[in-house]
């Protein structure tokens, strides 16, 4: 994949910023600015953090959660359409009495193209708040088979293997990864990307929220583990043309694996 938004070769972007901590107006203002900047850079898709609506670490998540297709979704679709850039982000999804840690993706026309519920809930707090998802979400982005994962999901090799076996080549991953787990962006994501031939866009929060300090370090990693763009600890907008790696650098574990009985 190469080039700024050409057929079959999208330019991908991510936005790293502080969690809005329940401030909906601040969340939409930040997304609007980031989307317009990503669109001006020629990005096909912008990825923003986990639970960006309404924020990851505060006590009003359940009260502020909205259903799929609700007011948040309609407003997000309008922002994507106005910017001419797709948008993927995490949000708290209310579904009857259940609450999900979810992610949604819109294309540049504002149409929803993917919706996903986090499979691997992290820690006691997430387990107490959310119901886990029960399946993958696969979709096409500019002719590339893509999938959504959320934060802790991307650290599980069996999930990445399962996606690769289904033909996925691109993973968009909103996250809210906190200290002291900075190794996930630096080491885990590149290692699993090359093991399964996946490009991964990993968009994190930065700064603090409640008692959490986020790692930042958001990253776009190629299928050869090349770091195509990486943020530091502060707010950042990154974009990368995800070029096809040298075939000699790609791994072949899926084809070569010999199970032991």
Secondary structure, 3 states (H helix, E strand, C coil): CCCCCECCECEEEEEEEECCCCCHHHHHHHHHHHHHHHHHCCCCEEECCCCCECCCCCCCHHHHCECCCCHHHHHHHHHHHHHCCEEEEEEEEEECCEEEEEEEEECCCCCEEEEEECCCCCHHHHHHHCCCCCCCCEEEECCEEEEEEEHHHHHCHHHHHHHHHCCCCEEEEECCCECCCCHHHHHHHHHHHHHHCCEEEEECEECEECCEEECCCCEEECCCCCEEEECCCCCEEEEEECCCCCHHHCCCHHHHCCCCC
